[in-house]
């Protein structure tokens, strides 16, 4: 079975409070983006995983696709599978590519082995793999609270808007991003702001990570400012970085304006 795990952008991100378990409560709006990896899962004589595309660093046992398989295998008699992952979504980008790969592995295994897991059950498994994994079980915009795993429907529609997504050649770790944060409850919630017209978002819909990340990586701030100078109606850093995105009312080709950066553009649905 072949699937195409998509990435996401964060429309605003507030770090609301530090939790007793060491994590943070956040508030954000996840929006699906049609930039994808490719995931193939087939039955096999022995379990194996291989990769193509962007190199996947780290130990094999830390890969979230493997962890997704192992998590379900604890509760179900799964036969071995061969997993092939073609990586196109950059890592350390704040786009949730690894979380999406994990969630789509859960979705695929549920179908391949006829496990009949419902949405709530899949969400419980996804939450064990990562804070934003559950978002990728559905292909719809969601308001994320808690660690990001508590999801409710988002009242907005960006179909027809043109997205430009750029990533400077830096890697921002999640731990690094949180190290500079002082949690605080916002005056206006993300859920309220995204109901406003996109043209009113610029000074209202903010990402709390930008303040400290921009100081350490001015090239990320520069990319955001350039998107605005080139006509973006709204621009923001996604997640903990290093990607920034711009929303445009009409298609644009700005690749030459961001030399040396990962670049993707396309129409939102």
N, C-alpha and C positions, 0 to 999 in steps of 0.2 A: 504494500500500500504506500502510495506517495502522497505527501502533503507539503504545504508551503507555509511554514511558520512566519508570520508577519511581525514587524516591529511596532513600536508605539512612540508617541510623543507625550510629554506631560504639558498640559495647558495649566500653567501655574502649579506651584508646589509650596505648601506651608508646612513647616515643621512645628507642630503644635505643642508637644510635651515629651519629656524623657520618661520612659516607662521603667517599672521596677525590674523587668527582665533584661534591661540593657538596651532594648530597641527604642525606637521613637514612634510616637503617633504622628501621622502626617495627614494632610488633606490635599488631594490633587484631582485632576481630571485626566484620565487615560484616554487617548484617542488612537484607534488603529490606523496604521500606515501600510499601504500596499507594497512596501519593500520587504522582500522575503528571503529566507533560507530555503533549502530543499531538503526534505527528510523522507527517507525510504525505510520502511520496516517490513521485513519478510520473515516467514518461518524458516528455520535453518536447523542443521544437525547440531551445530555448536553455536554458543553465543559469541558474537563479535561486533565490533564497532569500527568503522573506518571513516575517514574524512577527506574532503577536497575543498578547494576554494581557499579562503583565508585560514591561515594556520591557527589551530586551537591549542593554546598553551596549557601548561599544568599537567597534573597527573590524570591518567585515564579514569581512575576511580572517583575523581571529583567532578567528572562531566555530568551535567544534569540529566541528559538523556539516559545514561546508565543508571543514575539514581532513581529516575522515574520507573524504569523497568524493575529494578530491585525492590522498590517500594510496593509495587503491585504484586510482585512475586511472593512477598511475605504473606499475602492474604489469598492468593489464587495460584492454582497449579499452571503456571505459564510454561510452555515449552520454549526452547531456545529460539532466539531471533537474530537476524543480522540487521544491524542499523547502519545506514549510510547517511551522513550529514554533510551537505554542501553548504559551507558558510559564505554568505554574502554580506550579512549585517555586521558592521564593525563592532568589536568588543571594547569595553571601557568607554562607551559612547552615550550611556543614559537612554538607550533605545530598547532595552529589555530583550535582546536577541536570545541570550541563553535561557531566560525564563520562558520565552515563547517556544524554543526548541523542546524544553521539558514538558510544557503543557500540551504541545502537539504530539509528543510521544505518548502521554497519557491518553489523549483522544484516540490516537491510532491503535494503541493496544486494546483499548475498550472495544473498538470496532473489530479488530482482527481476531480477538479471542471471544467475542460475543459475551462480554462481562456484564452488560446491561446496567452499568453504573449510571445513576441519574446525575443531574447537574450538581446537586448538593454534595453527593459523595465524591465526585470529581474535584470539587472545590476543596474539600477536606484534604484530599491527597495533594493537590497543588500547593496548598498553604504550607505543607511540610517541606516543600522543595524550595520555596522562595516567596518573598513578600508580595511580589507582583505577578507570580505565576498564574494565579486564579483568573486574572484579567484576560488571559489569552485563551481561556476555554470558550469564550464567546467573541464574536467579531463585531462588538458594539462599543461605543463610548461609554465609560463608566466613571462615576465619582468614587475615588478610593480613599478610605479612611482606615483607622487602626494602623497596622504596619503597611497598609496598602492592599491587604487581602479582604477587607470588608467593602463590598461593592454594591452600589446602587445605580439605577439608571441615570444617565446624564441628559438633561434637557437642552440639547443643542444639535445642530445639523450643519456640518461643514462640507457637504456634498457640493462639488463644483469649484471649491477653493483649490488653488494651486500651491503645493508645498515645495519649498526648497530646503533641503537638509544638508548641512555641511559639518564636517568634523575636522578641526585642526589636528595636526600630527602630535597629539599628546594623549596620555591615558590618565583618567581621573578615577581613583578607587572610591568606592562608597564610603569606606572608613575615613578617608582623607576629607571627603566632603562634609561628613557629619562633625568632624573634629572642630570646625570653625563655626558651628551653629549654636545660637542661643534660642531655645524653643520659646515660642510666644503664640498666643491665640490671635488670629487676624481680626481686624474690625469687620471686614466683609468676607464671607466665605467664598471659596472657589465656585461652589454650586450656584451661588447667586450671580457671580460675575459672568460666568459662561452663558448665562441666559441673555446677557446684553449683546447688542450688535458688536461684531468683531472690531469695528472702528473705535469702540470705546474701551478696548482691553488694555491698550499700551501702558497706561499709568496705574492700572488697577490690578491686572492679573500678573502677579510676580512669582518668581522662583526664589525662595529664600537662600538657596545654595549660591546664587550668582554673586552675592556680595563678597564672600570670601574666595570663591573659585576664580573670579575675575582678577582679584589682586595677585593671585599666584600664577595665573595663566592669562596674561593680558591678550594673547592671540584669540582666546575664546570671546572675550569682550569685543575685540576688534571685529570678529566675524559677525557678531550680532549687530553692531553699529553699522557695518557695511550693508547688511540686509535691509536695514531701515533706509539707508541712503540710496539704495537701489529700488526703493518703492514698496517694500513690504508694509502691509497694513498692520501686521503684528509680528513680533519676533521675540524669541525666548530661548533660553538654554533648556534642554530636555533632561529631566531627572537630575542626576548629580554630574552631568556633563560626560564627555566633552563636546557632544553635538549641540548645535544651535539650529533653529529652524525659522523660516519666515513664511507667512501666509500672504499670498498674492491673489488679487481678484482675477488676473488673467495669466495664462502660461508665459513663462519667461525662460531664457537660457542664460544662466549666469556662471556657467562652469569656468569660463576664462577669468572671471573676477575673483576666483578662490583657488589660485594655483597652489599645488602641493597639499590640498585638502581632499578628504573623501567627500564626494559630491553625489547627491541623488535628488531628482525632482520628479513630481508626478501629481496627478489630480486626486484629491481625496474623494471618498465615497460617503 
